[in-house]
Amino acid sequence: MQICEKCITNLLSMNKNKSYESQLMLVLKKLKCCNKIVATNVDEKIVSCIIKLEKELNVSGSELNNIFEELTFLISQRNSE
């Protein structure tokens, strides 16, 4: 999860992503609240979703809201395990 936090922090530091700052901050906050000691089955899905988010931010794609929703859901799912 620390790698995920670092990726989101890097995305936050890029000026081109300023319009998505609130969504990125929400994801980062949720990631910081995760249990980092235990790995779960959802971890790989979260990493894949963050990679998808990075790609979509690079092309200012139309799927960003869906990806943010999916990522938030996956983090919540991970926290419930």
C-alpha positions, 0 to 999 in steps of 0.5 A: 500500500505504501507504493500506492500512496507514493503513486497518488502523491506523485500524481498530486504533485503534477500541475496537470492534475490540479483539477483532480486534486480533491479526488486524489486527496480522498484516495490518498487519505483512504490509502493512509488509513489502510492496514499496511501490515497484512496483504489482501486479495484486493491489493493487486486490484488497487495497484491495477486501478492506480495504473489505469488512473495514471494512464487516464490522467495522461490522456485526460480521458473520460473514464476518470470518474469511473476509475476514482469510484472503482478505486474508492470502492476497492479501498473500502473493500480492502479495509473491510477484509 
